[in-house]
Amino acid sequence: MTAIFAPEYPLKAIDDRLRAEIEDALFEANIKRLGSYGWVGPNDPNPDFVGLAMWHVEPAIDNPDIFFVGRASFGKSQIHEQGQWLKALAVSAADFEGLMESARISIGMLLIQAKLLDQVEFKNDDLFDLHHLSSIIYLSTAADRLRAFVIAAAFRISIKSYGKKFGTNYKAAFEQCAKQFGAAYEDCLSKLLTMVEEIVRLRRNRNELIHQLATSIGRQERQRLDQPPKSTAVPDFSVMQEHARRFRMERQAHRAEIIRGLSRSYILLVQAVSEAFVFENRRRREAV
């Protein structure tokens, strides 16, 4: 262990190179930081993600330690005047941003592993699986924070208080919000509600994937023991090559599908929180 930290191993240089590779891979995959989606220029909001620009300019609480820096707001004093829901908004939004950035970095690590696996045949996929799992966990947890944000914006209560009163069903909270406020906020809430089904699938995949990856090693070992080699004869080399080619193509296709799924989930949550920010901004103005 000592040798790893010896002077001949420039850890900072390794870290800098790794971070640069991650950002290059994410740029190539068009997976940007959350705040970047809100703008198409220094002063031009992105019409497809206008809610992110709204939150950037007018967050619930003007606290640079919580969310985006350098913008106007309705003021910290309103926490005392209008209740703790403003704090709940700011904290859930900050949590969402942090989780999305963690998911982005995990996806970047996964992209690097995918490139490595494309170059090295029969290399174990354990690190790819690890980054896949961590990406799903971060994204699905960000989805939980999205729900907390919408609840605070709509009903002026915390996620804990809402749960005691209405339960913890994920989709039901959005449906109740749309039912109660849909007439006045149909433009943003209808878009948000159409995204909820896919978000629910993302959260469900988290539990399924944890179980799948956690048991995969033991499952592979059992299969190996249950299906011992049937013959000791040396196989034909061309047959081995064909098996290797098929194995490589199957793995590449599998990794490509995972990458597409994570990219879709990331963008889905960016779109969803943008609509949630539009809803929240207009609801908050009603209280001023």
N, C-alpha and C positions, 0 to 999 in steps of 0.2 A: 504493500500500500504506500509505503514511503517513497518508492521510486516514481510513482505516478506524479507526486508533487515535487520532484526534483527539478532544478533549474532548467534542465534540457527539455522539459515538457512545458512549453509556453501556454499555460491554461487560458490566459486571457485571449491570446491569439486564436486558440481553438474555439473559445466562446464567441469571439467576434466573427469568425468565419462561419460558424454554425448559424448564428443569427442572420448573417447576410444571406446564407443559402436558404434559410427559412423564408425570408422576405422575398427573395427571388422566386421561390416556388409558389408562394401565395400570390405574387403579382402575376405570374404566368397563369395561375388558376382564377384570377380576377376575384380574389377574396380579400376585401379591404377592411380596414378598421371601421368600427361602427359609425363614428362621427363623419367619416369621409363620404358616406353615402348621402348626407344631407345637402351637399353643395356641389355645384358644377363650376363655380368660380369663387373668388374671394368674397363677393357680395351677392352671389346669385344662388338662391336655393334650388335644389333639385326638385322639380315638380313631382317626380315619382316617389320621393322620400321627404316631402315637405315637413312632416311631423318632426323629423330629426333636426331640421333647421329651426323649427319653432322651439324645441326644447333647448337647443344650443343658445338661442337668443333670450328666451324667457323661461328658465327652469323654475321649478317650484320654490327653491331656496337658492339664493346666490351664494354658494359656498364652493370655492374652487377645490377644496379637499374632498368634495363629494362627487362632483361630476364635471362636465366641460368647463373650461376656464375662460374668463373674459367675456361676460355677457350681463345684460340687465335682467332683473327679475321683479317679482312682486314684493320681495323683502322678507328678511328673517322674522321681523316683528309679527308677521301674520301667523306664525306658528302658535303664538299665544292668543291671538285674536280669533283664529278660526279653528284651532284644534290641532291635534297631533297628526291628522291625515296628511298635512303638508310634509311633515317629516317622513311619514311612511312613503309618500310619493318619491321624495328625494333619495331615500335609502334604497328602495326597491329598484329605482332607475340606476343608481350607482352600482348596485349588485349585478344588475343585468349587464351593464357595460363591462364590468370586470370579468364576468363569466363568459361573455362573448369574446373578449380578447384572449382569455385562456383557451377557449375553444378554437379560435383562429390559430394560435400558436401550436396547439395539438394537431390541428389539421396540417399545418406546415411541416411538422415533424413526420407525420404520416406520409406526406407527399415525398419527402426525402427518402424515407424507407422504401416507398414504392419504386423510386428510381433505382435504388440500390438493388432491390430484389429483381428488377428487370435485367440487371447486369450479371447477377450471380445465380446460377442454377442451383436448386435444391437447398438454398439457404433457408433457415427456419424463419417463419413469419412472426415470431413472438413479439418483437418490437412494433411491427406494423399493427398487430392485434391490440397491443397495449395502447398505442396512440388512437386507434379506432375507438376503443372503449372509453378512454379519457375524453375524446371529442364528444361522444354521445352523452356522457355524464354531464359535461359542461353545458352542452346545448339544452338538454332536457331540464337541467336546473335553472338555466336562464329562462326557460319557458315557465317555470314555477314563479319566478320573479315577475314575469310579464303579467301573470294572473293577479299577483299581489298588487301590482301597479294599477291595473284596471279596476280592481275592487276599491282601492283607496280613492281613485279618481271619481268613480261612479257613486259610491255609497258613503264616502267620508268616514270609513272605519278601517281598522287594521285587518290583515289577513286572519289573525287569531280570533278577533271578535266576529268576523264574518263566518268563520268555520263553526263557531259555537252556535250561531244562529241558523245558518243555512246548510252546513255540511261542507265536505271537502271535494265534492265532485268537480273535476276540472272544467268540463264543458258547460256545466250548469251555471257557473258564475258568469260566463260570457253571454249565455242565452238570457239570463235574468237581466243583465245589463242592456242587451238589445231590446228586450221586451219593454223595459221601463223607459229607455231613452231613445229608442230606435226612430221614432217619428221626427225628433229634432236633430238627430245625429246620424241619420240613415247612411249618409255618404261614407263615413269612416267606419261605423259599426258594422255595416253589412259586409264590407271588405274584410274586417277583422274576423267576423263570425265564419266566413267561408274558409279562413285559414286554420280555424281551431281544430277541425277534424284531422288534418295532417299533423298538427302539433300534438294532438292526443296520441297519434300513432308513434311519433317520435319519443314521447315519454314511455309508451308501452315497450318500444324497442330497447329502451335502457335496461329494463328488468330482464328481458329475454336475452339480451347480449351478455349481461353480467353472468347469468347462469350458463350460457353457452360457452363462453371463453373460460370461465372458472372450472368447468368440467371437461374441457376439450382434451387436456393432457391425459387425464385418467381414461377417458373414452378411447383415445388413440391406443393407449397401452393395452386395454382390454381387447380391442380389435386385433392387435398384433398377436396376443396370446391365443385368442380364439381361432385365428386363421393362420396357423403356421405354414411355412413353405411346403407345397405339395411335391416338389421335385427338386433334386439337387443338380439337375442337368444344366449346363451352361447355356443361357438363352442366346438366340441369334442376335448379333450386334445391331442389325438393321431394325429388329423388333424393339430393342432397347431404345434406340434413337427415336423411333416413332412414339413410344410411350413417353419419353422425355419431352418431345415436342408437344404432345397433347397436354401433358401435365403443366408445362410452361404456359401454354395458351390459356388453359383453364384458370390458372392462378392469376394471370394478367387480367383476364376478363372479370374475375372476382374482385380484384383490387380496384379496377376501373369503376365497377358498379358501386363499390363502397365510397369511392371518392365523389362520384356523382351524387350519391345520396347525402353525404355530408355537406356538399356545396349547396344542394337544394334546401337542406334544413337550415343552414346558416342564413341564406338569403331570405327564406321564409320568415325567420324570426326578425330579421332586419325590417322586412315589410310590415310585419305584425306590430312591432313596437312603434314604427312610424305612424301607423293609423291610431295606435293607442295614445301617442303624444298629441295628435290632432284633437282627439276626443278630450283628453285631459286639459289641454290649453283652453278650449272653449268652455268646458265645465268650470274651470277655475275662475275664468273671467266673470262667470255668473255670480260667484261668491264675493267679488270685490265690490 
